[in-house]
Every structure is written in structure tokens, then in C-alpha cells.
């Protein structure tokens, strides 16, 4: 694609990045076939190619975002399926992030939209506030879930019960079982530790069983993805910087063999810290080092070896590959291989490349499209005939569980169970 940025514009690192990305696009349109919003709506402007043209026009002309552009960018899930499909290596993720920052800084949204986004950006990354908000949502859910639009969607997504905080989600070091092989940091995260604290507990049990000390570092918290995808890079970079400093202190202290992430959306973001801080004189190198150390829990287990399997269950598991896992981190067959090694019969649902509709805050900000995608995903999952659904991202787990009676569990819960841990709570005696 030909671009026309001025030399002065190209002095801006973000515009220089956008220019490089845009020039790789060859207009082929392969991305349209795998884009969930284009497949659903059939509108070229809601395809990656269509959004690329709109972003190019805005950035080259140094224009304020038009309302129509904001609509089409807001509908993008950032599922990154287009990046897997693209034969030219167009890094759409970085391009749409630049567009979202421009929208955040130079477009005045309607009052309700602004207020909702501010509340989500304030509450979701803060476990204490999020837990309190869920209590309120639980009280009002029976009536307020019937509200139309985004307010109703928020109450419908509220869990039916509030989980107790885990004692393992506070700064500490959990020692390895048996001979010590190394030391890793676990990102305890934000929303996940409130919605399903058992995921972090299962991860810690598995890692210590493998012989690794597990550090929950003081000062680490939300990865920044939620606010980053809303274009609020000041907030997202602040959250990311705190993680970088916290984990760097651990590296400089007793050292780290890896930074373990068990929410693939967070993993995609943390692995991108090196790019996010590429122009930061103080944090560029530490951020790059953290990104290089970061591994999804399934990556680390596959690399070091699954502990001995002590429970032979043999259930059929439908593995849902989160978009951030397969498209963002390019981890595809590895979790399925681990589940097979653990004794499960693994099936892959049809149209596995299409998003389930969760996408961070997408199911709250775009509930109608999210529900359409969820219904399509559930139909494909149920056709597998599996008894259990496994996934590696909290957003997907909550989205899928909200529409089915099937047991929906994190991959690590199954791996922990068959190697000596408790039966996953979602199985409820079904195993």
C-alpha cells in the first residue's frame, strides 16, 4: 500500500510504525474471510482491510477521528485472526492500537459511553473495587439483567456467586515441592483473581509440583490490556511499568527463570511490553527482557515436562483456543497436546479461528455482536459432543460458561487435577 506521510510526521515513532505496517498491506482481502465482524455483518468497513483504509486516511491527514471510523474501530475485537491469515505480515494489532489511542485522545464520545468506559477502566483492573462491584451487581442482577443494551449485558455477565479471595494472590513466595529446579514469577492479574481465583491456585500447585518456587511479586498487578485496548495508553503503560519494575526487582534479586501468565490475553500484552516501551529510555531494556522471559503456563509445562499423571479420567474435552492464544501468541496445538498427554480425548470445534465474543470488555461494550459470536461458538462446541470445555483465557471461560451448562474449565485446572490436584470445581462430581 502506498503511503503519503510527510517527513515531519514520520519523526513521530507511532506514525513511523503505522507507515511501516501500512506499506506491507497488498489489498489482497484474505483477512476478510477470517474476520468475525466481517463474517457477521458483511460490511467491508468492518473488515481489517476496510479499517486499515480508514486508519490510513485519518493518520495521513492528521484528522480527528470521524464518528463513522470510531464505530468501525469499536466493533473490532482485536482477535488478531487477520494477522494469522495475512500473507504479507501486516501487524494489524499495533496499527489498531495506534488508532484507538488517537480516538481516545481526540474524539469526544457521548456522555454515557465516556462514563461507562471510565468505570470499566477504573474498576476491572482493581481487584478490590471489582469484587465490591460484583456484590452490587449480584444484588441487582435478578431485575437489572433485563435492561436493554450495555447495562443489561453487564448485569447478565455478573457471576451467580462471589468467590472468596485466594490467600495465594498476595505477594509471597510459594516453595517448590521436592528438589528445587528454579524460580518463576506468576502474574496474579486483576479480573481473573476475582472471578476464578482457583485458576491461580491450580497454576501454583502445578508449578511447585514441577519443582519451581513461585513468586507473586510485590507491586505487580493488571497487565494493562483492558485500558490499552480502550486507547488509554497512559493508564495501560502505567500498569505495565509497575509490572516491569516489580519483576525486574525479582530478576535482580534471586533471579527468575520465567514470568508465567495463565490468561492468554494478558500474555499477549506482556509479550508486547518490549514494543510498547521501545522509546522509553529507562524501561526499554527491562521491558524487552520481561517480554523475552514471559511464557504461557502451557508453554512452560510443555518445555519442562508434565508431572506424572496420577488420575486417568479419559473425558472428552473440547479445546477452545482463545484468540489471544492462537493469533496473538501463535500457540495452537501445544495445549491440546498437553491435554492428550494428560489422558483426555481432545476435540477441536469447527470455526476455531473465530472469536467467542469476549475480547476483554467487548462483550460489555458491544453486547449484540458479542452474543451473536457466542451463539455461533457454542453451537460449534456442542457439536463436538464433549463433556468438558477447556480454554486458557478468563474472558473466554466466562463468556462460554454464561451460555452453556457444560463444564467450562481452564486448561491448567485439568493438568493440575490429573497430576495430583483437586477435581476442578466446574466438574461438580461429573468426573
CORWOWO-V453484 format. One record per residue. N is the residue number from 1. RES is the residue in one small letter. SS is DSSP state (@ for helix, = for strand, . for the rest). Layout:
<<N:RES:SS> <N:RES:SS>>
This chain:
<<1:x:.> <2:x:.> <3:x:.> <4:x:.> <5:x:.> <6:x:.> <7:x:.> <8:x:.> <9:x:@> <10:x:@> <11:x:@> <12:x:.> <13:x:@> <14:x:@> <15:x:@> <16:x:@> <17:x:@> <18:x:@> <19:x:@> <20:x:@> <21:x:@> <22:x:@> <23:x:@> <24:x:@> <25:x:.> <26:x:.> <27:x:.> <28:x:.> <29:x:.> <30:x:@> <31:x:@> <32:x:@> <33:x:@> <34:x:@> <35:x:.> <36:x:@> <37:x:@> <38:x:@> <39:x:@> <40:x:@> <41:x:@> <42:x:.> <43:x:.> <44:x:@> <45:x:@> <46:x:@> <47:x:.> <48:x:@> <49:x:@> <50:x:@> <51:x:@> <52:x:@> <53:x:@> <54:x:@> <55:x:@> <56:x:@> <57:x:@> <58:x:@> <59:x:@> <60:x:@> <61:x:.> <62:x:.> <63:x:.> <64:x:.> <65:x:.> <66:x:.> <67:x:@> <68:x:@> <69:x:@> <70:x:@> <71:x:@> <72:x:@> <73:x:@> <74:x:@> <75:x:.> <76:x:.> <77:x:.> <78:x:.> <79:x:.> <80:x:.> <81:x:@> <82:x:@> <83:x:@> <84:x:@> <85:x:@> <86:x:.> <87:x:.> <88:x:.> <89:x:.> <90:x:.> <91:x:.> <92:x:@> <93:x:@> <94:x:@> <95:x:@> <96:x:@> <97:x:@> <98:x:@> <99:x:@> <100:x:@> <101:x:@> <102:x:@> <103:x:@> <104:x:@> <105:x:@> <106:x:@> <107:x:.> <108:x:.> <109:x:.> <110:x:.> <111:x:@> <112:x:@> <113:x:@> <114:x:@> <115:x:@> <116:x:@> <117:x:@> <118:x:@> <119:x:@> <120:x:@> <121:x:@> <122:x:@> <123:x:@> <124:x:.> <125:x:.> <126:x:.> <127:x:@> <128:x:@> <129:x:@> <130:x:@> <131:x:@> <132:x:@> <133:x:@> <134:x:@> <135:x:@> <136:x:@> <137:x:@> <138:x:@> <139:x:@> <140:x:@> <141:x:@> <142:x:@> <143:x:@> <144:x:@> <145:x:.> <146:x:.> <147:x:.> <148:x:.> <149:x:@> <150:x:@> <151:x:@> <152:x:@> <153:x:@> <154:x:@> <155:x:@> <156:x:@> <157:x:@> <158:x:.> <159:x:.> <160:x:.> <161:x:.> <162:x:.> <163:x:.> <164:x:.> <165:x:.> <166:x:.> <167:x:.> <168:x:.> <169:x:.> <170:x:.> <171:x:.> <172:x:=> <173:x:=> <174:x:=> <175:x:.> <176:x:.> <177:x:.> <178:x:.> <179:x:.> <180:x:.> <181:x:.> <182:x:=> <183:x:=> <184:x:=> <185:x:=> <186:x:=> <187:x:.> <188:x:.> <189:x:.> <190:x:.> <191:x:@> <192:x:@> <193:x:@> <194:x:@> <195:x:@> <196:x:.> <197:x:.> <198:x:@> <199:x:@> <200:x:@> <201:x:@> <202:x:@> <203:x:@> <204:x:@> <205:x:@> <206:x:@> <207:x:@> <208:x:@> <209:x:@> <210:x:.> <211:x:.> <212:x:=> <213:x:=> <214:x:=> <215:x:=> <216:x:=> <217:x:.> <218:x:.> <219:x:.> <220:x:.> <221:x:.> <222:x:.> <223:x:.> <224:x:.> <225:x:@> <226:x:@> <227:x:@> <228:x:@> <229:x:.> <230:x:.> <231:x:.> <232:x:.> <233:x:@> <234:x:@> <235:x:@> <236:x:@> <237:x:@> <238:x:@> <239:x:@> <240:x:@> <241:x:@> <242:x:@> <243:x:@> <244:x:@> <245:x:@> <246:x:@> <247:x:@> <248:x:@> <249:x:@> <250:x:@> <251:x:@> <252:x:@> <253:x:.> <254:x:.> <255:x:.> <256:x:.> <257:x:.> <258:x:=> <259:x:=> <260:x:=> <261:x:=> <262:x:.> <263:x:.> <264:x:@> <265:x:@> <266:x:@> <267:x:@> <268:x:@> <269:x:@> <270:x:@> <271:x:.> <272:x:.> <273:x:@> <274:x:@> <275:x:@> <276:x:@> <277:x:.> <278:x:.> <279:x:.> <280:x:.> <281:x:.> <282:x:.> <283:x:.> <284:x:@> <285:x:@> <286:x:@> <287:x:@> <288:x:@> <289:x:@> <290:x:@> <291:x:@> <292:x:@> <293:x:@> <294:x:=> <295:x:=> <296:x:=> <297:x:@> <298:x:@> <299:x:@> <300:x:@> <301:x:@> <302:x:@> <303:x:@> <304:x:@> <305:x:.> <306:x:.> <307:x:.> <308:x:.> <309:x:.> <310:x:.> <311:x:.> <312:x:.> <313:x:.> <314:x:.> <315:x:.> <316:x:=> <317:x:=> <318:x:=> <319:x:=> <320:x:.> <321:x:.> <322:x:.> <323:x:@> <324:x:@> <325:x:@> <326:x:@> <327:x:@> <328:x:@> <329:x:.> <330:x:.> <331:x:.> <332:x:.> <333:x:.> <334:x:@> <335:x:@> <336:x:@> <337:x:@> <338:x:@> <339:x:@> <340:x:@> <341:x:@> <342:x:.> <343:x:.> <344:x:.> <345:x:=> <346:x:=> <347:x:=> <348:x:=> <349:x:.> <350:x:.> <351:x:.> <352:x:.> <353:x:.> <354:x:.> <355:x:.> <356:x:.> <357:x:.> <358:x:.> <359:x:.> <360:x:.> <361:x:.> <362:x:@> <363:x:@> <364:x:@> <365:x:@> <366:x:.> <367:x:@> <368:x:@> <369:x:@> <370:x:@> <371:x:@> <372:x:@> <373:x:@> <374:x:@> <375:x:@> <376:x:@> <377:x:@> <378:x:@> <379:x:@> <380:x:@> <381:x:@> <382:x:@> <383:x:.> <384:x:.> <385:x:.> <386:x:.> <387:x:.> <388:x:=> <389:x:=> <390:x:=> <391:x:=> <392:x:.> <393:x:.> <394:x:@> <395:x:@> <396:x:@> <397:x:@> <398:x:@> <399:x:@> <400:x:@> <401:x:@> <402:x:.> <403:x:.> <404:x:.> <405:x:.> <406:x:.> <407:x:=> <408:x:=> <409:x:=> <410:x:=> <411:x:@> <412:x:@> <413:x:@> <414:x:@> <415:x:@> <416:x:@> <417:x:@> <418:x:@> <419:x:.> <420:x:.> <421:x:.> <422:x:.> <423:x:.> <424:x:.> <425:x:@> <426:x:@> <427:x:@> <428:x:.> <429:x:.> <430:x:.> <431:x:.>>
